Amino acid sequence: MPIASSGRLPVCTSAGCAAKFFAPASHLSVELINLKLVRGQVADSGTTMTKKSYPLSKVYGLLEPGPVLLLTTFHDGVANVMTMSWQTMIEFEPPLIGCVISNRNHSFEMLKASKQCVINIPTAEIAEKVVGCGNTSGAKINKFEQFGLTQKPASLVTAPLIDECFASLECRVVDTGLVAKYGMFVIEVVKAWLDPAVKNPRTIHHQGHGNFMLAGERIKLKSAMK
Ligand SMILES: Cc1cc2nc3c(=O)[nH]c(=O)nc-3n(C[C@H](O)[C@H](O)[C@H](O)COP(=O)(O)O)c2cc1C
């Protein structure tokens, strides 16, 4: 509603705020202004949507925050892996990521103690292993053995890279200010690895309650976003 009525996206005025990149660019504003508000429905090129009330408990599935990841940790001589999908980018460079991790997970204590982790990005080919790591606890089993995931040493952190993932990001915890209230760890990527041979990786996206969407078709549009 505010976007359609004002034609502007929210602008952060504070210096150094990553949100400044979301400020309106001239060619984008034109498209926003062309949206018409019709009795609660947004009309764009003749397309209308008839919205109905939706349960609040299902909202998170609409806003899936990015690919499902495998977060590895290492503490007291033992490595663990956990499935994670509640993460968000906070800054471009150095890349900062906010990760919500429940204190009921074994990984929570491991990350809190070691202050290091690796974020591994899996694809559809190992989707069942990924969900398996999200349904079991490293406090009880060795998930690398159980699900056939291969550990490789990282260069700057003690947590392992997962060989079956096309990208792995070595991270350090840089802010725990929101951990007590929200379980949100702010981590900084200190080293990134990617297999360039993997073109158009089919990443896995969680929509809640066992529903997943796979990345597929890609389009390129003129965008002011970095
Ligand atoms: C698709 C999927 C996404 C998940 N995302 C998160 C998440 O973002 N944060 C979290 O705390 N747990 C998440 N979980 C649950 C943990 O992966 C799960 O509790 C796991 O058993 C924790 O393992 P651990 O006890 O070895 O740390 C997710 C599970 C699945 C299947």
The ligand as an ORCA input file, in Angstrom:
! r2SCAN-3c Opt
* xyz 0 1
  C      14.451    -26.851      5.991
  C      14.879    -26.616      7.418
  C      15.263    -25.358      7.805
  C      15.671    -25.100      9.127
  N      16.053    -23.832      9.473
  C      16.449    -23.596     10.747
  C      16.901    -22.301     11.124
  O      16.993    -21.381     10.322
  N      17.243    -22.108     12.428
  C      17.186    -23.115     13.358
  O      17.504    -22.885     14.521
  N      16.791    -24.363     13.023
  C      16.437    -24.624     11.739
  N      16.050    -25.875     11.372
  C      16.019    -26.935     12.407
  C      17.403    -27.518     12.729
  O      18.109    -27.847     11.552
  C      17.186    -28.796     13.572
  O      16.610    -28.429     14.810
  C      18.433    -29.624     13.759
  O      18.039    -30.867     14.302
  C      19.468    -28.990     14.670
  O      20.598    -29.816     14.701
  P      21.661    -29.786     15.885
  O      20.913    -30.138     17.154
  O      22.665    -30.843     15.511
  O      22.235    -28.430     15.941
  C      15.681    -26.158     10.069
  C      15.286    -27.447      9.670
  C      14.896    -27.672      8.354
  C      14.498    -29.070      7.942
*
